[in-house]
Amino acid sequence: MSENNVIPLGVVTRLDLPVKRIFDAAEPNLDRVVVLGWDRNGELYFASSFADGGDVLWLLEKCKKALMGVE
């Protein structure tokens, strides 16, 4: 099955998703962004469009709270 035949459902899943699918869906909708993850060498990767580290931390904590609410 080709990637073009996949219809995003917009639901919570327990399956890992391709990075490109996440970025393609998010890019048109986001004004500012924090990206974190593991690169292909297993090294931590972090980038942000926020200049203020406090804003980054606040966003991470807000997302953490939302994630913890998912059952």
Sequence and secondary structure as in RCSB ss.txt:
>XXXX:A:sequence
MSENNVIPLGVVTRLDLPVKRIFDAAEPNLDRVVVLGWDRNGELYFASSFADGGDVLWLLEKCKKALMGVE
>XXXX:A:secstr
  GGG        SS   HHHHHHHHGGG SS EEEEE TTS EEEEES S HHHHHHHHHHHHHHHHT  
